[in-house]
Amino acid sequence: MKKTIAAIILTKNEEKHIVRCLESIKDVCDDIVVVDCFSDDRTAELAESLGARVVRHPWKNYATQLNYGIYQCGISADWIWRIDADEFIEGGLGQAVKNFIQTASEEVNGVYVRKRIDFMGRPLLHGGWYPSYHLKVWRRGHGECENRWMDEHIKLFDGKTVTINEGNQVDANLNDLTWWTEKHNGYATREMVDMLLMEYGLDAASQEVTPKFWGTEEQRKRWLKVKYIKAPLFFRPFVNFTIRYLFKGGFLDGREGFIWHFLQGFWYRYLVDAKIYELKKRFSWDDEKIKQYLTDNYLTIICS
């Protein structure tokens, strides 16, 4: 029998991107579920006009919204593809995945695809950003999104994975820098919470990706994040920027690359550290008060 794929897309006012995304997957996915957080633009209308099923659901965080789509939206396809509204697939990736799952052995439950980020219209091909492989496709019933505030990965319950090197899943947001910086200010708060939960051992480590340098890309990134958390505040953003921009060749991506690496690799990381410092100072560096604040305001949300 033909194996089927369902895509899950989370949206909130994504009319700039949703058509491009849906057009790229319409011939690949048999079912497309848009979990929309009550957009007040034409996102839902455009999605439905292209054959997607739109389900409206209030937002807690990315992980709970994606897991709602996985478990509560009536998906019956054999495989699930996670794709964001501002992403699209290109270069034969869709057909390559579609062909693979038709003959995949029962022990394979996950597929890594190659991701590329375009910033200000320029593909970022250096600085450690490309090629980057992410677990975007998995067999239904064998994986879900780890419940974190930031850097949420798909965690498989069992089975093996394969990597497809054809084509890309492209992250190419079309909004301007004002939007980008405002969004990353929100991300910085989430990152602060995520890092503090890890620092104080409040994260559900047993339900998340295992940190491992020689493991998968997600495991290596989580291992590096654990090491990053242990580095001194305000010093680590300088190190991150230097490694990515100089030693990993980010300067080769031109002016757009410099803007990206400075904002993403330094400014954003410095803002996260400033928010961590602000919160710790607020509670006079009292670990028990900080942990109680995190538990009351953030941990109870992702556990509910």
C-alpha positions as CSV (number, residue, x, y, z in Angstrom):
1,M,0.0,0.0,0.0
2,K,1.0,3.6,-0.7
3,K,2.6,5.3,2.4
4,T,1.1,8.7,3.1
5,I,2.5,11.9,4.6
6,A,0.8,14.6,6.7
7,A,2.3,18.0,7.1
8,I,1.8,20.1,10.3
9,I,2.2,23.9,10.0
10,L,1.8,26.3,12.9
11,T,0.6,29.7,12.0
12,K,-0.2,33.2,13.4
13,N,-0.6,35.9,10.8
14,E,1.4,34.2,8.1
15,E,-0.3,35.4,4.9
16,K,3.1,36.5,3.5
17,H,4.4,33.0,3.7
18,I,1.7,30.4,3.8
19,V,1.0,30.1,0.0
20,R,4.7,29.6,-0.8
21,C,4.9,26.9,1.9
22,L,1.8,25.1,0.8
23,E,2.6,25.3,-2.9
24,S,6.0,23.6,-2.2
25,I,4.4,20.6,-0.4
26,K,1.0,20.1,-2.0
27,D,2.2,17.4,-4.4
28,V,4.1,15.6,-1.6
29,C,1.8,15.6,1.4
30,D,-1.5,13.8,1.4
31,D,-2.9,15.8,4.3
32,I,-1.9,19.3,5.4
33,V,-2.9,20.5,8.9
34,V,-2.6,24.1,9.7
35,V,-2.8,24.7,13.5
36,D,-3.6,28.4,13.6
37,C,-3.5,30.6,16.7
38,F,-6.5,32.8,15.7
39,S,-4.8,34.8,12.9
40,D,-6.5,38.1,12.1
41,D,-5.1,38.3,8.5
42,R,-5.9,36.0,5.5
43,T,-3.7,33.0,6.7
44,A,-6.6,30.6,7.3
45,E,-8.5,31.7,4.2
46,L,-5.5,31.2,2.0
47,A,-4.6,27.8,3.6
48,E,-8.1,26.5,3.1
49,S,-8.2,27.7,-0.5
50,L,-5.2,25.5,-1.2
51,G,-6.7,22.4,0.4
52,A,-5.3,22.5,3.9
53,R,-7.3,21.7,7.0
54,V,-7.3,24.6,9.4
55,V,-7.7,23.9,13.1
56,R,-7.7,26.9,15.5
57,H,-6.0,26.4,18.9
58,P,-4.7,28.9,21.6
59,W,-1.0,29.2,22.0
60,K,1.0,28.1,25.0
61,N,4.4,27.5,23.3
62,Y,5.7,26.0,20.1
63,A,6.1,22.5,21.6
64,T,2.6,22.2,23.0
65,Q,1.1,23.6,19.8
66,L,2.9,21.1,17.6
67,N,2.1,18.2,19.9
68,Y,-1.6,19.3,19.7
69,G,-1.3,19.0,16.0
70,I,0.3,15.5,16.2
71,Y,-2.2,14.0,18.7
72,Q,-5.5,16.0,18.5
73,C,-6.0,16.9,14.8
74,G,-7.1,13.5,13.4
75,I,-3.9,12.7,11.5
76,S,-4.0,9.2,10.1
77,A,-1.1,9.4,7.6
78,D,1.8,7.0,8.0
79,W,4.4,9.8,8.3
80,I,4.4,13.4,9.6
81,W,6.4,16.3,8.2
82,R,7.1,19.3,10.4
83,I,7.4,22.5,8.4
84,D,7.1,26.1,9.5
85,A,5.0,28.6,7.6
86,D,8.0,30.6,6.6
87,E,9.7,27.6,5.2
88,F,9.4,25.7,1.9
89,I,11.0,22.7,0.3
90,E,13.0,22.8,-2.9
91,G,15.4,20.9,-5.2
92,G,13.6,17.6,-5.3
93,L,13.5,17.1,-1.5
94,G,9.8,16.4,-1.4
95,Q,10.0,13.7,-4.1
96,A,13.0,12.2,-2.5
97,V,11.3,11.8,0.9
98,K,8.1,10.5,-0.8
99,N,10.1,7.9,-2.7
100,F,12.0,6.8,0.4
101,I,9.1,6.2,2.7
102,Q,7.5,3.8,0.1
103,T,10.3,1.3,0.6
104,A,11.6,2.3,4.1
105,S,12.1,-0.7,6.4
106,E,10.0,-0.9,9.6
107,E,13.0,-0.2,11.7
108,V,13.4,3.3,10.2
109,N,11.2,5.9,12.0
110,G,12.9,9.2,11.2
111,V,14.2,11.2,8.3
112,Y,16.8,14.0,8.5
113,V,16.6,16.6,5.8
114,R,19.0,19.4,4.9
115,K,18.0,22.9,6.1
116,R,19.1,26.2,4.7
117,I,18.5,29.7,6.1
118,D,18.0,32.6,3.7
119,F,18.5,36.1,5.3
120,M,17.7,39.3,3.5
121,G,17.3,37.2,0.4
122,R,20.8,35.7,0.7
123,P,21.4,32.0,1.5
124,L,23.7,31.6,4.5
125,L,26.2,29.0,3.4
126,H,28.9,29.4,6.0
127,G,29.4,30.0,9.7
128,G,28.2,26.5,10.6
129,W,24.7,27.2,9.4
130,Y,24.8,25.1,6.2
131,P,24.6,22.3,5.6
132,S,22.5,21.6,8.7
133,Y,20.4,18.5,9.1
134,H,17.2,18.3,11.1
135,L,14.8,15.5,11.9
136,K,11.7,16.9,10.1
137,V,9.9,13.7,9.0
138,W,9.0,10.8,11.3
139,R,6.7,7.8,11.3
140,R,3.4,8.6,13.1
141,G,3.3,7.2,16.6
142,H,7.1,7.0,17.0
143,G,8.0,10.6,17.8
144,E,6.8,14.0,19.2
145,C,8.2,17.4,20.0
146,E,10.1,17.7,23.2
147,N,8.3,20.1,25.5
148,R,10.8,23.0,25.9
149,W,10.5,26.7,25.7
150,M,13.2,27.0,23.0
151,D,15.2,24.9,20.5
152,E,12.5,22.2,20.4
153,H,13.5,19.1,18.5
154,I,11.5,16.0,17.5
155,K,12.4,13.1,19.7
156,L,11.9,9.6,18.4
157,F,10.7,7.0,20.8
158,D,12.4,4.2,19.0
159,G,13.9,3.1,15.7
160,K,16.6,4.3,13.3
161,T,17.0,7.4,11.2
162,V,18.2,8.1,7.7
163,T,19.5,11.3,6.0
164,I,18.4,12.6,2.7
165,N,20.9,14.8,0.9
166,E,18.8,15.9,-2.0
167,G,17.3,19.4,-1.9
168,N,16.7,21.7,1.1
169,Q,14.0,22.7,3.5
170,V,14.5,26.5,3.3
171,D,13.8,29.0,6.1
172,A,13.3,32.3,4.3
173,N,11.3,34.8,6.3
174,L,10.1,37.8,4.3
175,N,9.5,40.2,7.2
176,D,11.7,43.2,7.8
177,L,14.4,43.7,10.5
178,T,11.9,45.5,12.9
179,W,9.8,42.4,12.9
180,W,12.9,40.2,13.3
181,T,14.3,42.1,16.3
182,E,10.9,42.2,18.0
183,K,10.5,38.5,17.5
184,H,14.0,37.7,18.8
185,N,13.3,39.8,21.8
186,G,10.5,37.4,22.6
187,Y,12.8,34.5,21.7
188,A,15.4,35.9,24.1
189,T,12.9,35.6,27.0
190,R,12.1,32.0,26.0
191,E,15.8,31.2,25.7
192,M,16.4,32.7,29.1
193,V,13.8,30.5,30.6
194,D,15.0,27.4,28.8
195,M,18.6,28.0,29.9
196,L,17.7,28.6,33.5
197,L,15.5,25.5,33.6
198,M,18.5,23.5,32.4
199,E,20.9,25.3,34.8
200,Y,18.7,24.5,37.8
201,G,17.9,21.0,36.7
202,L,14.2,21.8,36.2
203,D,13.9,20.6,32.7
204,A,12.4,17.2,31.9
205,A,15.7,15.7,30.8
206,S,14.4,12.2,30.6
207,Q,11.8,13.3,27.9
208,E,14.2,15.3,25.8
209,V,17.1,14.9,23.4
210,T,20.1,13.4,25.1
211,P,23.2,15.7,24.9
212,K,25.9,13.8,23.1
213,F,28.8,15.3,21.1
214,W,29.2,12.3,18.8
215,G,25.4,11.7,18.4
216,T,22.9,13.2,16.0
217,E,22.9,16.9,15.1
218,E,20.2,17.6,17.7
219,Q,22.2,15.7,20.4
220,R,25.4,17.6,19.5
221,K,23.6,20.9,19.6
222,R,22.1,20.0,23.0
223,W,25.6,19.0,24.3
224,L,27.0,22.3,23.1
225,K,24.2,24.2,24.7
226,V,24.9,22.5,28.0
227,K,28.5,23.6,27.7
228,Y,27.4,27.1,26.7
229,I,25.3,27.4,29.8
230,K,28.3,26.7,32.0
231,A,30.3,29.5,30.4
232,P,30.4,33.0,32.0
233,L,27.6,35.4,31.3
234,F,28.4,38.1,28.7
235,F,31.7,36.4,27.7
236,R,30.0,33.6,25.8
237,P,28.3,35.7,23.2
238,F,31.7,37.0,22.1
239,V,33.0,33.5,21.8
240,N,30.0,32.4,19.8
241,F,30.3,35.2,17.4
242,T,34.0,34.8,16.9
243,I,33.8,31.1,16.3
244,R,30.9,31.3,13.8
245,Y,31.9,34.5,11.9
246,L,35.7,34.1,11.8
247,F,36.7,30.4,12.4
248,K,33.7,28.9,10.6
249,G,33.8,31.4,7.7
250,G,30.6,33.4,8.3
251,F,32.4,36.4,6.8
252,L,32.1,34.7,3.4
253,D,28.4,35.4,3.3
254,G,28.9,39.1,2.7
255,R,27.1,42.0,4.3
256,E,24.0,40.0,4.9
257,G,26.1,37.4,6.6
258,F,27.7,40.0,8.9
259,I,24.3,41.4,9.8
260,W,23.0,37.9,10.6
261,H,26.0,36.8,12.6
262,F,26.2,40.0,14.6
263,L,22.5,40.0,15.4
264,Q,21.9,36.3,15.7
265,G,25.3,35.3,17.0
266,F,26.1,38.2,19.3
267,W,23.3,40.7,19.9
268,Y,20.6,38.0,20.5
269,R,22.9,35.9,22.8
270,Y,24.0,39.0,24.7
271,L,20.3,40.0,25.2
272,V,19.6,36.5,26.6
273,D,22.5,36.9,29.1
274,A,21.2,40.3,30.1
275,K,17.8,38.9,30.8
276,I,19.3,36.1,32.8
277,Y,21.3,38.6,34.8
278,E,18.2,40.8,35.3
279,L,16.2,37.9,36.7
280,K,18.9,36.7,39.0
281,K,19.5,40.2,40.3
282,R,15.8,40.7,40.9
283,F,15.9,37.8,43.3
284,S,19.2,38.8,44.8
285,W,20.9,35.6,43.3
286,D,18.8,33.5,45.6
287,D,18.6,30.1,43.8
288,E,15.6,28.9,45.7
289,K,13.6,32.0,44.9
290,I,14.6,31.8,41.2
291,K,13.6,28.2,41.0
292,Q,10.3,28.9,42.6
293,Y,9.6,31.7,40.1
294,L,10.5,29.5,37.2
295,T,8.3,26.7,38.5
296,D,5.3,29.0,39.1
297,N,5.5,31.0,35.8
298,Y,6.9,28.6,33.2
299,L,7.3,25.0,34.3
300,T,3.6,24.6,35.2
301,I,2.6,25.8,31.7
302,I,4.6,23.2,29.7
303,C,3.6,20.4,32.1
304,S,-0.1,21.2,31.9
